[in-house]
Amino acid sequence: MKRRTFLTGSAVAGATTLVAAPAIAQSMPEIKWRLTSSFPKSLDTIYGTAQTYAKYVAEATDNKFQIQTFGAGEIVPGLQALDAVSVASVEIAQTPLYLYIGKEPVLAYATGVPFGMNHRHQHSWWTFGGGAELCAEALKPFKVHAILCGNSGTQMGGWFRKEIKTVDDLKGLKFRIAGMGGHVLARLGVVPQQIAGGDVYPALEKGTIDAAEFVGPYDDEKLGFYKVAKYYYFPGWWEGGAMLHMIVNDEKWNALPKQYQAILTQAGSAAGAWMLEKYDSVNPAALKRLIANGTELRAFPQPVMEASYKATQDYLNEIAEKSPLFKKTKESHDAYMKDVLFYTQIAENYYDNYLLSKMRKG
């Protein structure tokens, strides 16, 4: 099934303002936007999602609405994507909003907090649990509109030059890690480093950092981390699923015809589904290749997981005491997670674990 059918298939049912592409072509204006991504072009899944998004928008409007995509650093550095949209240097950006928690801590929930929900539960909370509205409130000062567009799924824990056997092994570790995970790990002695994706490999190679996390096997293999760090840890408990967004300048968004707004939103759903499907397709084979090339796969020891969980709860509660909006968002997120996990354990977890047991025996 071609993705362009998101305009003529079931997705249209949820967007009654959409009209057929030929009608749009006849009546709608020609618009050209620039999109800056927080990711380099070499990452054909994450950055490829931005390209896919632009492709769907163009196809749905018979090329009336064209979005030109740029990789991190071509217009602005990857960590400045939100700023560029906020001041209208570009109309739209692809970025994980947790990169900007220094400006507003609530934005951590727009991507994913440590020990938070997985991708499927996050998207459900965003759409039906009030997540979108809470994060929109947090984004008001930046004058941008957020469109959900993708998720990495549960990420890996990253690449380490040495084994992590105890909590003490984290002390003094210079670790490239984005979002609140770095703040939590700092409480356990880690020295977090926030470095844009394209700059991680040289920092790890030169020894400027001791460890680095990025996404998962496919992207990590492309970036070559296995060449300079031997141990590959899981899970990335700081990103049980990392939501990505298209961030649109409010003034530009409000100036669009309603049909174009609907198309941008539906393209986010379609391109986001493409992203998850692509990762599920390419990550297993990439992990096998990494292991064949000498990578040593490790699970974080249980004491490290427990210490990290406690540090996470302490940290989040401290922020909640200072910020009413953060407290409100945290309570919404945690209550939703409790409900969906209750159901997931009954059906899917039992089913998956049963199949895994059969696979291991086989």
Residue, then its C-alpha position, 0 to 999 in steps of 0.5 A: m500500500k502506497r503511503r500517499t493513500f493516507l489521503t484517500g484511505s482510513a486516515v481521511a475519516g479523522a480529518t473531514t476537512l481534507v479534499a481530493a488532491p485534484a481539488i486542492a491543486q485547483s484551489m489552493p496556493e503554492i507554498k514553499w517551506r524550508l525544513t531543518s532537521s536535528f539529524p544528519k543526512s547520513l541517518d536515512t531513517i530519522y532524517g529519511t522521515a523528514q524527507t518522507y514527510a515532505k514527499y507525502v505533503a507534496e504528493a497530497t497537494d499535487n506539488k502545490f505545497q513543497i517542503q525542502t529538507f536540510g540536515a543538521g548544520e546546513i542552516v542551523p546546528g541540530l540543537q538549535a532547530l526549535d530556536a530557528v522555527s521560533v524566530a521564523s528563520v525556517e518555517i518547520a523543523q524536525t526535532p526531539l523536543y527533549l533537547y530543549i528542557g533547559k528552556e522548559p522541563v515539560l518538553a521532556y514529556a514531549t519526547g519521553v522521560p526516563f522510565g517512561m512509556n514505550h512508543r505505542h503508549q506514548h502516542s496513545w497518551w499524546t492523542f487521547g490522554g491529554g499529552a498534546e494539550l499539555c505540551a502545547e501549553a509548554l510550547k506557547p512561549f516559543k510560538v510554535h505548533a507541534i505535529l507528532c511525526g515518528n518514534s524510535g521505539t525503545q532505544m539502546g543504552g549506548w556504547f562504552r569503552k569499559e564494562i559497567k558492572t556496578v554503580d561505581d563504574l559510572k562515576g566520572l564517566k563522560f557520557r554523551i546523552a541527551g534529555m533528562g537521562g543525563h540529568v539523572l545519571a549526573r546524580l550517579g556520578v556521570v558527566p553528561q555531554q549533549i553533542a549533536g548526532g554528527d559530532v558523536y563519533p569523533a568525540l568518542e574516537k578522540g576520547t573526549i567522551d567515554a561512552a555515547e548513546f544515540v538510537g539503536p543498532y541501525d543508526d549506531e552502525k551507520l555512525g560507526f560507534y562499534k569501531v571505537a567502543k566495544y561494549y553495547y548496553f541495553p536498555g536505554w531506560w531514559e528513552g522507552g520510546a522517543m517521540l519526534h515532532m515537526i515544529v511549525n512556526d505559529e504565524k506560518w501555521n495560522a496562515l495556512p488553509k485548513q486543508y493544508q493544516a490537515i495534510l501536514t497533520q496526517a502526513g505526520s501520522a503517515a511518515g511517523a508510521w513509516m519510521l517505526e516500520k523501517y526501524d523494526s525492519v532494519n534493527p535486527a539485522a544491524l544488531k547481528r552484524l554488530i555482534a559479528n564484528g566483535t561488539e559485546l552486548r550487555a544488559f545494564p546490571q540490576p543494581v544500576m537499573e535500580a539506582s537509576y530508577k530511584a534517581t529518576q523518581d527523585y529528580l522528577n519529583e523535585i522538578a514537579e515541586k517547582s513547576p505546576l505545569f510539570k507536576k500536572t504533566k507528570e501526573s497525567h503521564d504516570a496515571y496513563m502509564k499505570d493504566v496501559l501497563f496493567y492492560t499490556q501485561i494481560a495480553e501482549n506481554y504474556y503473548d510475546n514472552y510465550l513466543l520468546s520462550k519457544m524461540r529460545k527452545g528452538 
